Amino acid sequence: MKPKYQKELTPKELAALPDEAIDTSDIPELGAAFWENARVVMPEERGKTQITAKFDADMVTWFKRQGRGYQGRMNAVLRSFYESQRDFER
């Protein structure tokens, strides 16, 4: 298989590409089994800032059903997304 890119792209170069130009053919699809086994990994304690935020009611209900610490789990999910995206901002 011929490589689509002549050189490895930097995160900034990759972020600048339109979605349809990115070769994702070597990335397997995430099926239901992935999400069945996925677990939230809580980050180390950091300084917190209290805010007022609005979330969809079903999302809050879902996190609350998992027990105490639901706000921390919501934060962990947001942090995971943030960390996956911040490399593309450089």
N, C-alpha and C positions, 0 to 999 in steps of 0.2 A: 504494500500500500504506500503510495506516495504521500509524504507529509504535506499538509495543507499550507503550513507556514515555513518560510525559509529559515527563520530563527525563532527561538523561544521568545514569546512576548512578555514584556514587563506588565505588572498589574495596571499601570496607567495606559499602556497601549491597548491592552485587552479591554479595559473599561471604555475606551474611545470607539471600539468597534460596534457596529450595529448588531443586535442579537442574531440576525439571520446570517451574519458573516462568521460567527464563531463555530468552529468545528467541535461538536459535542458527541461525535459518533463513537468515541471510546468510553463514554460514561454510561454505565448501566442505569436502567430505569429503577426508581425506588418504588417497589411494590408494597402491598399491604403488610407483608411480613416485616419490612423495615420499621414501619410505624408501630406495629404490634410490640416490637422489642425496644423501641426508642425510649430513653429515659432522660429526664432533665438532670443535668449536672450543675449543681449549685456552685457558683463562683465563691472565691474567698471573700470574707467580709470586707467591705469598703465603706467609706463615708456615704451616708445616704442623704438625699435631699427630699423633703416632703413636698409633694405637689398635689394638685387636684386634677384628675384626669377622668375622661369618660371612655368606657369600654362597652362593647356590645354585651347586653345582659347575658346571652347564652355563654359567652366566653368566661365571664366572671363566675357564673353558676358552675361551669365545668371545672374551673380551677378550684373553687371552694369545695366542691364535692371530694376533692383529693385530700382534704383535711387542713389542719393548721399550717401556716406558712405559705398560703396561696399567693400572697403578694410577692414573696421572695421567689417563688417559682415563676411567676409572670416576669419578674425582673431577669431571672436567669434565661428565659426564652428570648427576651429582648436583647440581652447582652450577647447571646450566641449569634443572633442575627447581626448585631452591630459589629462584632469581631469578624464575622465572615465578609462584611461589606467594607470595612474601613481600609483594608489593603488596596482596594480599587480606587480609593480617593487620593492616593499618593501620586 
